[in-house]
Amino acid sequence: MMSSDRYPTEQGTRGQDSAGRGGLRRRHVLFGGAAAGIGALAAAGTQIASASRDSQPVALPPEDGSNGAEVEPFHGERQAGISTAPQTHGVFLGLDLLPGTTREQVRALLRLLSDDAANLTQGKPALADTEGELALRPARLTVTFGFGPGLIRVVDPARAPGWLKPLPAFTIDRLVPEFSDGDLLLQICADDPLTVAHAQRMLLKDSRSFTTVRWIQSGFRRAYGTEKSGTTMRNLFGQVDGTSNPAPGSPEFERVVWGDPQIPAWTPNGTSLVIRRIAMNLDKWDELDRSGREASVGRNLANGAPLTGTQEHDEPDFAALSPVGFPVIADFSHLRRARPEDASQRMFRRAYNYDAAPGAGAGSGSGLIFASYQADVDRQFTPIQRRLDELDILNQWTTPVGSAVFAVPPGCGPGGFIGEQLFA
């Protein structure tokens, strides 16, 4: 079967791109001039051609109004997966470029990934998708790209922002290489774990001629529909986690994530992403009574209200004193240490829980994939982290074991690719 007729049940020829060219030909265009004489790219092209010949027609899913049919846009001035309402499942892929990777090979890789991500997020199989039925329920799938120092160094070193480097060393850190750093990040999120797994496999297939996998971190939130949309997530300590986030669409969100004249983003419609893998000692946390837990956090565990308020979003009163003269919200509490005096020191957190296999003698191996977006890491994220490092009592039960910083590029339009601005 010719590649342009791979999907006759989906609007006639979904294997064709917007210019009407065959899907396989489109993939050859993606490899483009960069592939000439490059063995790895030629090998990848052979694999794609073989997969396309072997693909079978993929039927459209029934229009049954299910949650799985919901889609998020891929194309736009800004990447999806940031202001998007957080999905239930997320996986973060940290990839390293193969030694000797050239600028043109990176361009080919980003074109290839962008093309398949655009299809998958819209419920269409990737071009070389041999399990195309798994793509038909996108369940609000988003794919967000981040660039590490190594990738920008290959493409255009002059464009690297000053903050694109490992975070300063903090005394609480116990970082391990298998959860730190990386040249390219793919953040894949959806409301269905099968959708996430399939997208991960397709994008790793795209990448294997150019990269090696440095780390994979998978996380989760409440299942779709368990709570009403907009409810602040809870972490595995039972805390309401992310109350102070600026609301997507608000002027504050615009300033914090996308920058302003005082703290500009590294490129228009770009931002930064810090990922910290934080191990949580639930066994030790179990030894603390409820009042001790609330004092440590500075919030009521029932609804996330500050200890000086009644509702989650009440402003904390750090001057309030108890009947015996102590601050109601202790200076060592997480809320007090994380709340800056300088209003410019803000971030937007989009975290996920993880639950790994426990070590010998432990009852849990759980934690938080802390994903933080902000326009400038040095001016917004690092000062807050320094205060937490100095005196956050939650440090008794939490240990950062992974850390990575990425520059998030703008989105792209149809026919373009993520990161194309670096090649202009």
Helices and strands as residue ranges (DSSP letters): G 3-5, H 23-31, G 33-35, H 39-54, G 67-69, E 89-97, H 103-121, G 132-135, E 142-147, H 149-155, G 157-159, G 177-179, E 184-190, H 193-207, E 211-220, H 251-258, E 271-280, H 282-285, H 290-297, H 334-338, E 348-349, E 352-356, E 365-374, I 377-381, H 382-391, G 393-396, E 398-408, G 420-423
